Amino acid sequence: MLLRRNCPMSTVRWIDSNGGPLVFMPVEVVSTWGGIQKEGSQMTDYDRACTARDEIAIITLRH
């Protein structure tokens, strides 16, 4: 979704979630997102996304 600067708030569309982390990434790295696939005892990409303490955080992808 693209948001334009200086738009009246009534024209901005917000994203809604059922509680899971919202993950945004450049299309070039989508293939590196491991989601919930676990390799041994390592945290998954989804686990790392869930550890974000703020509304916006940067995580390192596993691959």
N, C-alpha and C positions, 0 to 999 in steps of 0.2 A: 504494500500500500504506500502510495506517495502522499506526503503531507506538504502542502505549500505553505511557505512562510507568509505571515501577515494575513492569514485567512480568518474570517470571523469564526468564532468557536462553533456557531450553529452549523457550519459547513464541514467541520472536522468529523470524520468517522472514527470511532474508537474500536479497539479489538476487545472481545470478550473471551474469558477463559473459564473453564470449569475447575481451575485450581492447579493444573500442571504448569510447569515453567514454559514461558513463551520463548522460543529460540529463533533468533534472526541471524542469518549468515549470508555472505555473498554466494551467489549461485556457483561460483568456481570451487567452493569447498564443500558443497552439499554431499558429494560422494564420500567425504571423509567422516561424516557424522555416523557414529556407531550406534546411536540410540541406546537400547537396553541390552545389546549383545555383549555378553561378558566373556572376557578372556582370562581364565584363571581367577585369581582373587583381586584383580584390578578393578577400580571403580569404572563404571560405564560412563559414556558421555552424558547420558541422562542423569546418572547419580551426581556428576559434577554440576550439571545445570541446576539440580535441586538444592545444591549447597549455597547458591547465591544468597547473600545476606541482604542485598538491596534490590530494588526493582530492576536495575540494570547492572549487569556484571559481565566481565569477560572471562571465558573459560578456555582451557586448552583442550582441543579434541584429541582423542586417543591416537588416531591414525596420522 
